[in-house]
Amino acid sequence: MVGFAPPARSAWVAVAVVGLLVWSGLFTVLMFRPEPRPWLCAGDTAVVVALCLAHGNLAPAEVLGASAGSGWIDVVAGTGIFIAQFGLRQPLAISAAIAIAVAYAVGAPGIRDAPVIIVLQGLLAAALVGLLRHGARRADLALSEEASARASARARSAARSDELDQQRLLHDTVLATLTMVGTGSITRDSAALPERAAADLAVIEDLRAHPGAARDVAHEPAPLDVALRRTVVLTHRLGLPSLDVEFDVPPLDLPHEVVVALSQGVAEALTNVARHANTRAARVSARRAGEGVTVEVRDGGRGFDPMAVPSHRRGLRESVRGRMRAVGGSALADSSPGAGTRVVLRWEP
């Protein structure tokens, strides 16, 4: 409008400017929708072609005779070319650039460099978009491979965790029973042997019927105090020497998998007290530690040297420390010969 002069016609310019503004607003609104459609870019090319064909009636003579890029139609043509390259697939995109260049040459006859520059803009824009899309495909492929690798690693980790859980359960049940039978702690005529064997078989059947089932409720809250009290009661029913357990655990709710790890770790610690500590007294306590918890099993028995435990013994290493590591916690066994034993289990979210 600022450079309005013949041969531009006022009616043509008014219609062209109003129409272009309306189309630009509609185009912007529709392109910001979640799934922009290629027909929008094709429609934009059609609008630009129409303006280029009417170029002779929309720009002054000085602009028509000047180098490319000095008129508003040149700006619209360049913008339309880039929109076509980004919004259309090849060869439609480069065809749109050629159509705009031809319409520009037809709408403003004469020898000038504008149509050539328009074609070059189209080629450069097509090359740029091609590089961007190639880079995007490579990035998508790399992300897909990384996600696949992470999923495989998680699957292997879950499988290994399930395997370790099963090994720990077998250690605490079947292998413990066989060890007591082998050492004479439980004889063939003992009334506790059938009960313990039945409990061990139930554990095996549950593993076969529901492998990894506990993971479905792993993050649901569960009462730690109830689980630990049940652990203390069950310890008396497994044919082990009776323990007088002092219980000091306040009501605490923690994720189910953490409660399971803590209660099973405490069960293994109490089993060790009953079998090895040469004492009938033990203490189980728990306290909040920030957002987590600290559980302690203490006895005043004969103690042992943790560094002297053979590598093939899996009680403290797997049934206690391994379980706590699996849920992001830790376990410490503090003991020395003649000074009793203190097993500390810690967990923090």
DONU-270966 format. One record per residue (C-alpha): residue number from 0; x, y, z. Coordinates in steps of 0.02 Angstrom, whole numbers, padded with zeros to 5 digits, always signed. Layout:
torza / u / v / w
NUM / X / Y / Z
...
***
This chain:
torza / u / v / w
0 / +00000 / +00000 / +00000
1 / +00143 / +00118 / +00039
2 / +00218 / +00095 / -00134
3 / +00052 / +00097 / -00226
4 / +00067 / +00167 / -00403
5 / +00016 / +00117 / -00581
6 / +00000 / -00007 / -00659
7 / -00063 / -00077 / -00493
8 / -00252 / -00064 / -00480
9 / -00328 / -00015 / -00315
10 / -00472 / -00140 / -00325
11 / -00354 / -00283 / -00368
12 / -00235 / -00235 / -00229
13 / -00374 / -00219 / -00100
14 / -00449 / -00388 / -00144
15 / -00277 / -00471 / -00149
16 / -00221 / -00400 / +00019
17 / -00384 / -00438 / +00110
18 / -00393 / -00613 / +00035
19 / -00211 / -00649 / +00081
20 / -00236 / -00591 / +00261
21 / -00393 / -00698 / +00281
22 / -00305 / -00850 / +00206
23 / -00151 / -00822 / +00316
24 / -00257 / -00818 / +00474
25 / -00354 / -00975 / +00424
26 / -00192 / -01063 / +00375
27 / -00109 / -01022 / +00542
28 / -00257 / -01083 / +00646
29 / -00273 / -01246 / +00549
30 / -00085 / -01283 / +00548
31 / -00077 / -01271 / +00738
32 / -00199 / -01415 / +00755
33 / -00126 / -01582 / +00811
34 / -00130 / -01657 / +00635
35 / -00100 / -01527 / +00498
36 / -00153 / -01590 / +00326
37 / -00055 / -01577 / +00163
38 / -00203 / -01499 / +00074
39 / -00171 / -01340 / +00174
40 / +00002 / -01324 / +00096
41 / -00069 / -01364 / -00076
42 / -00200 / -01228 / -00049
43 / -00065 / -01106 / +00003
44 / +00030 / -01143 / -00158
45 / -00129 / -01110 / -00257
46 / -00152 / -00941 / -00170
47 / +00029 / -00892 / -00206
48 / +00013 / -00947 / -00389
49 / -00145 / -00840 / -00407
50 / -00056 / -00687 / -00335
51 / +00095 / -00714 / -00448
52 / -00018 / -00725 / -00601
53 / -00098 / -00558 / -00551
54 / +00073 / -00482 / -00513
55 / +00060 / -00356 / -00655
56 / -00096 / -00279 / -00576
57 / -00031 / -00280 / -00396
58 / +00137 / -00191 / -00401
59 / +00201 / -00023 / -00467
60 / +00308 / -00014 / -00624
61 / +00465 / +00029 / -00524
62 / +00445 / -00131 / -00423
63 / +00409 / -00238 / -00576
64 / +00568 / -00176 / -00660
65 / +00679 / -00195 / -00506
66 / +00777 / -00348 / -00448
67 / +00687 / -00490 / -00364
68 / +00643 / -00472 / -00181
69 / +00591 / -00288 / -00180
70 / +00402 / -00313 / -00193
71 / +00273 / -00390 / -00079
72 / +00230 / -00522 / -00209
73 / +00414 / -00578 / -00204
74 / +00401 / -00600 / -00016
75 / +00239 / -00700 / -00033
76 / +00317 / -00808 / -00170
77 / +00470 / -00847 / -00063
78 / +00364 / -00889 / +00089
79 / +00251 / -01001 / -00015
80 / +00402 / -01098 / -00078
81 / +00467 / -01135 / +00096
82 / +00294 / -01184 / +00159
83 / +00276 / -01305 / +00012
84 / +00446 / -01386 / +00049
85 / +00405 / -01412 / +00233
86 / +00223 / -01464 / +00209
87 / +00228 / -01572 / +00052
88 / +00324 / -01728 / +00004
89 / +00437 / -01736 / -00146
90 / +00414 / -01722 / -00293
91 / +00257 / -01620 / -00255
92 / +00357 / -01492 / -00155
93 / +00481 / -01450 / -00292
94 / +00338 / -01452 / -00419
95 / +00252 / -01319 / -00315
96 / +00410 / -01211 / -00321
97 / +00419 / -01228 / -00511
98 / +00234 / -01185 / -00526
99 / +00261 / -01026 / -00424
100 / +00412 / -00977 / -00530
101 / +00314 / -01005 / -00692
102 / +00164 / -00906 / -00626
103 / +00281 / -00764 / -00575
104 / +00357 / -00758 / -00750
105 / +00185 / -00761 / -00832
106 / +00109 / -00630 / -00716
107 / +00250 / -00505 / -00742
108 / +00322 / -00537 / -00917
109 / +00498 / -00483 / -00956
110 / +00675 / -00538 / -00927
111 / +00719 / -00532 / -00742
112 / +00808 / -00640 / -00615
113 / +00658 / -00667 / -00499
114 / +00595 / -00834 / -00574
115 / +00772 / -00905 / -00569
116 / +00795 / -00852 / -00387
117 / +00625 / -00929 / -00345
118 / +00681 / -01097 / -00418
119 / +00846 / -01086 / -00324
120 / +00752 / -01050 / -00163
121 / +00648 / -01204 / -00194
122 / +00802 / -01314 / -00223
123 / +00890 / -01248 / -00068
124 / +00734 / -01267 / +00039
125 / +00708 / -01444 / -00027
126 / +00888 / -01488 / +00017
127 / +00869 / -01414 / +00191
128 / +00707 / -01507 / +00224
129 / +00785 / -01668 / +00157
130 / +00930 / -01652 / +00279
131 / +00813 / -01616 / +00424
132 / +00702 / -01765 / +00385
133 / +00853 / -01878 / +00363
134 / +00920 / -01820 / +00531
135 / +00749 / -01845 / +00611
136 / +00738 / -02023 / +00544
137 / +00910 / -02063 / +00611
138 / +00865 / -01985 / +00779
139 / +00702 / -02085 / +00785
140 / +00796 / -02244 / +00743
141 / +00926 / -02209 / +00877
142 / +00791 / -02172 / +01007
143 / +00696 / -02328 / +00957
144 / +00852 / -02435 / +00974
145 / +00892 / -02355 / +01142
146 / +00714 / -02384 / +01204
147 / +00723 / -02565 / +01144
148 / +00889 / -02589 / +01232
149 / +00819 / -02515 / +01393
150 / +00666 / -02626 / +01382
151 / +00775 / -02780 / +01355
152 / +00886 / -02730 / +01501
153 / +00733 / -02706 / +01612
154 / +00666 / -02875 / +01558
155 / +00832 / -02959 / +01596
156 / +00842 / -02869 / +01762
157 / +00664 / -02921 / +01806
158 / +00700 / -03101 / +01757
159 / +00860 / -03101 / +01859
160 / +00769 / -03022 / +02007
161 / +00634 / -03156 / +01997
162 / +00767 / -03290 / +01990
163 / +00855 / -03220 / +02142
164 / +00691 / -03206 / +02237
165 / +00654 / -03389 / +02201
166 / +00829 / -03440 / +02254
167 / +00810 / -03343 / +02417
168 / +00643 / -03423 / +02453
169 / +00714 / -03595 / +02419
170 / +00862 / -03557 / +02531
171 / +00749 / -03501 / +02672
172 / +00632 / -03651 / +02656
173 / +00684 / -03810 / +02566
174 / +00873 / -03792 / +02587
175 / +00853 / -03740 / +02769
176 / +00747 / -03894 / +02803
177 / +00871 / -04009 / +02716
178 / +01014 / -03930 / +02814
179 / +00927 / -03959 / +02980
180 / +00889 / -04139 / +02932
181 / +01068 / -04165 / +02877
182 / +01139 / -04094 / +03037
183 / +01018 / -04187 / +03148
184 / +00926 / -04032 / +03209
185 / +00766 / -04116 / +03149
186 / +00755 / -04306 / +03151
187 / +00648 / -04419 / +03044
188 / +00532 / -04448 / +03191
189 / +00512 / -04263 / +03231
190 / +00334 / -04201 / +03228
191 / +00394 / -04037 / +03152
192 / +00466 / -04119 / +02996
193 / +00301 / -04157 / +02905
194 / +00236 / -03983 / +02945
195 / +00394 / -03901 / +02882
196 / +00402 / -04009 / +02726
197 / +00220 / -03967 / +02686
198 / +00258 / -03781 / +02704
199 / +00410 / -03799 / +02589
200 / +00305 / -03889 / +02458
201 / +00176 / -03751 / +02468
202 / +00312 / -03623 / +02432
203 / +00370 / -03722 / +02279
204 / +00193 / -03742 / +02214
205 / +00160 / -03556 / +02236
206 / +00319 / -03514 / +02139
207 / +00262 / -03627 / +01997
208 / +00084 / -03562 / +01995
209 / +00122 / -03376 / +02017
210 / +00297 / -03332 / +01955
211 / +00330 / -03148 / +01986
212 / +00151 / -03118 / +02042
213 / +00206 / -03008 / +02187
214 / +00263 / -02875 / +02064
215 / +00082 / -02829 / +02029
216 / +00066 / -02756 / +02205
217 / +00247 / -02706 / +02230
218 / +00212 / -02521 / +02259
219 / +00051 / -02535 / +02359
220 / +00066 / -02489 / +02544
221 / +00074 / -02628 / +02672
222 / +00090 / -02629 / +02863
223 / +00268 / -02671 / +02914
224 / +00224 / -02702 / +03097
225 / +00095 / -02834 / +03051
226 / +00215 / -02920 / +02932
227 / +00356 / -02925 / +03059
228 / +00242 / -02990 / +03197
229 / +00184 / -03128 / +03080
230 / +00367 / -03167 / +03042
231 / +00406 / -03186 / +03227
232 / +00255 / -03302 / +03252
233 / +00299 / -03410 / +03100
234 / +00477 / -03429 / +03161
235 / +00411 / -03525 / +03311
236 / +00316 / -03645 / +03197
237 / +00458 / -03703 / +03084
238 / +00536 / -03832 / +03198
239 / +00672 / -03714 / +03258
240 / +00724 / -03692 / +03438
241 / +00600 / -03576 / +03524
242 / +00651 / -03393 / +03540
243 / +00593 / -03266 / +03666
244 / +00577 / -03115 / +03550
245 / +00557 / -02939 / +03618
246 / +00453 / -02847 / +03488
247 / +00463 / -02657 / +03472
248 / +00390 / -02604 / +03304
249 / +00268 / -02459 / +03291
250 / +00134 / -02453 / +03154
251 / +00222 / -02417 / +02989
252 / +00156 / -02423 / +02811
253 / +00283 / -02450 / +02672
254 / +00278 / -02512 / +02491
255 / +00231 / -02696 / +02484
256 / +00395 / -02752 / +02404
257 / +00493 / -02663 / +02542
258 / +00387 / -02743 / +02679
259 / +00415 / -02915 / +02600
260 / +00604 / -02887 / +02589
261 / +00615 / -02826 / +02769
262 / +00507 / -02965 / +02841
263 / +00602 / -03100 / +02746
264 / +00767 / -03025 / +02800
265 / +00710 / -03023 / +02981
266 / +00650 / -03204 / +02962
267 / +00823 / -03257 / +02902
268 / +00907 / -03161 / +03044
269 / +00795 / -03243 / +03175
270 / +00825 / -03413 / +03096
271 / +01012 / -03385 / +03113
272 / +00988 / -03335 / +03295
273 / +00889 / -03494 / +03330
274 / +01011 / -03607 / +03239
275 / +01181 / -03532 / +03277
276 / +01180 / -03401 / +03415
277 / +01164 / -03521 / +03563
278 / +01037 / -03406 / +03644
279 / +00848 / -03403 / +03660
280 / +00828 / -03214 / +03672
281 / +00817 / -03091 / +03528
282 / +00749 / -02917 / +03497
283 / +00662 / -02850 / +03342
284 / +00640 / -02661 / +03331
285 / +00600 / -02533 / +03197
286 / +00606 / -02344 / +03187
287 / +00565 / -02213 / +03058
288 / +00720 / -02139 / +02975
289 / +00663 / -01987 / +02875
290 / +00548 / -02055 / +02740
291 / +00619 / -02229 / +02763
292 / +00642 / -02355 / +02903
293 / +00777 / -02443 / +03003
294 / +00743 / -02620 / +03066
295 / +00859 / -02705 / +03189
296 / +00874 / -02886 / +03246
297 / +00987 / -02904 / +03398
298 / +01040 / -03052 / +03504
299 / +01164 / -03078 / +03645
300 / +01226 / -03246 / +03583
301 / +01399 / -03310 / +03543
302 / +01419 / -03203 / +03387
303 / +01532 / -03239 / +03239
304 / +01663 / -03162 / +03125
305 / +01574 / -03095 / +02968
306 / +01737 / -03101 / +02871
307 / +01755 / -03288 / +02906
308 / +01588 / -03338 / +02829
309 / +01620 / -03457 / +02681
310 / +01576 / -03389 / +02510
311 / +01453 / -03531 / +02476
312 / +01346 / -03481 / +02626
313 / +01203 / -03376 / +02555
314 / +01105 / -03333 / +02712
315 / +01163 / -03157 / +02753
316 / +01231 / -03123 / +02579
317 / +01073 / -03160 / +02479
318 / +00927 / -03187 / +02598
319 / +00965 / -03025 / +02691
320 / +01083 / -02911 / +02594
321 / +01024 / -02968 / +02424
322 / +00841 / -02941 / +02465
323 / +00874 / -02767 / +02531
324 / +00979 / -02718 / +02379
325 / +00838 / -02777 / +02267
326 / +00721 / -02644 / +02341
327 / +00852 / -02507 / +02352
328 / +00898 / -02535 / +02534
329 / +01047 / -02600 / +02629
330 / +01091 / -02724 / +02766
331 / +01232 / -02730 / +02892
332 / +01283 / -02873 / +03006
333 / +01383 / -02814 / +03156
334 / +01454 / -02958 / +03257
335 / +01609 / -03030 / +03337
336 / +01641 / -03192 / +03431
337 / +01567 / -03184 / +03606
338 / +01485 / -03014 / +03581
339 / +01317 / -03058 / +03504
340 / +01252 / -03003 / +03334
341 / +01160 / -02850 / +03271
342 / +01081 / -02855 / +03098
343 / +01023 / -02684 / +03035
344 / +00909 / -02665 / +02884
345 / +00886 / -02491 / +02809
346 / +00774 / -02426 / +02671
347 / +00740 / -02251 / +02605
348 / +00633 / -02204 / +02455
***
